[in-house]
Amino acid sequence: MNESDDLDDEEGAVIRALLPRCGPGGPDCRAIVNGILWQQGGGRRWHDLPTRYGPWHRCAERLRLWQTDGTWQNVLTYLASGRPLPRHTDRDHDRPEPPRAREAIDDWNSPWLP
């Protein structure tokens, strides 16, 4: 995720309405959401968060709070409805794997199967 992937003004306004109030002098919620999306976008480390998103610990703490109260799910639902999903170039990767017969499953590596 780069700067062009950050929330635009319209998305930022809608997201701001979904988030709980942080107080009159609170942090920039749009930057926090962009920071969380940057970190979640590729399994990146919080410590590598670019400075344009603010302190990494603020983004991590807000994510924890928003996941606890359900706010983050609302944000993701909104973003999923308004943004196109990324397309894969490898068509075989998108195809589901056919189910395997019980006999074809190696019991040594799958001891939890009945």
N, C-alpha and C positions, 0 to 999 in steps of 0.2 A: 504494500500500500504506500503510495506516495502522496504528495500534496494534492495532486489532481483527483485522488480518490476520497479526499476529505468531504465532509458534509457541505453542501452549498447553503446559501442563505435561506432558501425555502425549507429545506430539510432541517436546518438548524432551528428554525422557528417552531416547527412542529415538534421536534424532539424536546425542545425547551419546555413546551407545554406538557409533555409526558413525565418530566422529571420533577421530583419533590423540590420545594423551595430550599435554597441554601443560605438565605439571608440576603440583605440588601448589598453587602459588599463581598458576596461569595465569589468563588472561582468561576471562570468561564466554562460553563457546562459543555459548550460545543467543542472546545479544545479537549476536555476530558473524554467525551464520547469518541472523538477522533483518535485519541491516544489508546483508548480501550480497543477500538476497532483495529488499530495498527498492530497492537500486541496479539489480539486474537486471530488476526488474518493469516498468520503463518507460524504460530507457536513460538513467537519470539520471546526473549527474556525481558522482564520489566526494566531491568537495569540498562537495557539498550534503547529505551524509549527516547526518540528525538526531543530535544529541548523545546521545540515549538508546541508540544502538547502539555508542557508544565512538568512538575515533579512526578516521577514514576510512582511514588508511594501514594500520591493523591489519587491518581487514576486507578491504582490497584484497590485502594480502600473504597472508592466510590463504586467500583464494580462489585465488590463484596457486599456492600450495603444494598445496591440495586438488585442484585441476584436474590438476596434474602427477602426483600419486600415485593418482588415480582416486577419491579420497574424495568429491569433489563430485558425481560421477556417481551414486554410491551414495545420497547425500542426496537428489538430485533424483528418483531412482527411487522411493525411499520416499515422498517427498512427493506424487509423481504418483499413486501407488497409493492414497493415503489421502485426498486432497482432490479435490473435484469440479472439473472443468474449467470455466472461465468460459463462459457462454453469450452468443452474439452475438444481438443483436436484429434485425440485418439478415440475412435468410435468403439473399439473393442474394450476399452477401459470402462465405458458406460454400460455395457451389456452385463446383466446379472449372471452370476455363475449358476449353472443348473444344479439342482439338488443331487447329492450323492446318495447312493444306496447305503444301507446300514453296514453291509458287508465290506464296502469300500473304505470305511472309516477305520483308521488305525487305532485300536483300543489302547495300545500302549501310550499313545500321545493324547488320548481323549478319555481319561478314566472317569469323568463325570457323566458320561452318557449311560443311559440305562441299558 
